[in-house]
Amino acid sequence: QVQLVESGGGLVQPGGSLRLSCAVSRNIFSFATMAWYRQAPGKQRESVASIAPGESTNYSDSVKDRFTISRDSTKNMVYLQMNSLKLEDTAVYYCNARNLFLKIDYWGQGTQVTVSS
């Protein structure tokens, strides 16, 4: 079992920045893809960014060049640096871990990000 705990959400003005953190209960980075998803009211959950075991990253078109995903294996942490935030970035952001061998997904409880003037 893997526990994920997100933090760092909050209220920010358009153009501002936030850094989300995801604390992972044990180091799974060598066999799991870590990702951030988000879900806005009335919309489906969507993938925002991911980082594979080999550290290759992927981003949705809507956040490319604004968001950066990273991980710290020494601290069992995953981060999402969000810059140039827009109103449409408002959502609950979830940390996800996908065990590539067992094909199991783990989810955090989510953290609210609100972009508003």
N, C-alpha and C positions, 0 to 999 in steps of 0.2 A: 504494500500500500504506500502511496505517496500523498503527502499533504502539501497543498500550495496555499500561500497566504499573501494576498495582494495588499499594497499600501501605496499612499502617495497621491490619491485622487483629491479632487477639490474643485473650487470655483476659480476660474481664471478668465481674464479678459481676452478678447480676440487679439491675436498676435503674440500672446504670451506663451510661456513654456511650463511644462510639468515633467517630472520624472516619476514614473511608476516603478515600483519594486515588487518582486515576487520572491518570497522566501520558500525554498524547496526543502522538504524534510530530509532528503538524502540525495547524494550526488548521483544523478541518473543521466548526466549530460553525454556520456559516451554511447548511450543506446536509446536516447529519447530526443525527439525534436521538441523544442520549447517554442511556445507561440503566445502571442497576445491576440485575443478576439475582442470584439465589442458588439454591444447590442443597444441600439437606440429604441426609444419608445415606439411601438407599433411596427418595428422592423425585425428581420431575422438577424441572428447572430452572424457576424462576418469576421473572416480572418483579416488581421491588420498586418502582422509581421511574424516571421518565424526564423529560428536559428537551428540549423541541423547539427548533428554530432561533430561534423567536420568544420563547423562554424560558418558555413555558407548561409547567407541570409536572403530572405524574400520579403517583399513588401507589396501591399495592395497599391494600385495606381493612385488611390485617393490620398495616401500618406507618403508616398515615395518622395524622397528629398526633404521631408519634414520630420519624419520619425526615424529613430535608430534603436534597434534591438541589440542587446548585448548580454553577456553572462559573465559571472565571476565564479569559476569552479572552486576557488579556495573558500568562498563564503556560501556556496550553494544558492546563489542569487541570480535572478534574471531581471533585466531592466528594460524599460521602454522610455527613451528620451523623446519627448514630444515638443517640437518647436513650431512657431508660426501657427498656433492653434486657431481653428476656425469654428464658427458656430456649429457647423455640421459634424464636428468631432465630439459633440456632446453625446455621451453614452455611458453605459456601465462597461468597464473593461475587465476582461477575465484572463487570467493566466492559465495556460494549458500545457500539459505534458503528454506526449504520445509515445508510448513504449513501442518502438519499431519492431520488436520481436514478438511481443504478446499481442500487439494490436489493441492495446488498452489506452483509453484516454482518461486523464485526471484533470479536474477543474478546481480552480479556486472559487471563493465566494463572490468575487467581483468587487470593484471599487468604482465609485461614481466620479466621472469627469464632466463638469459643466462649464461650457464656454459661453460667457454672456457679458454684455456690456452693462 
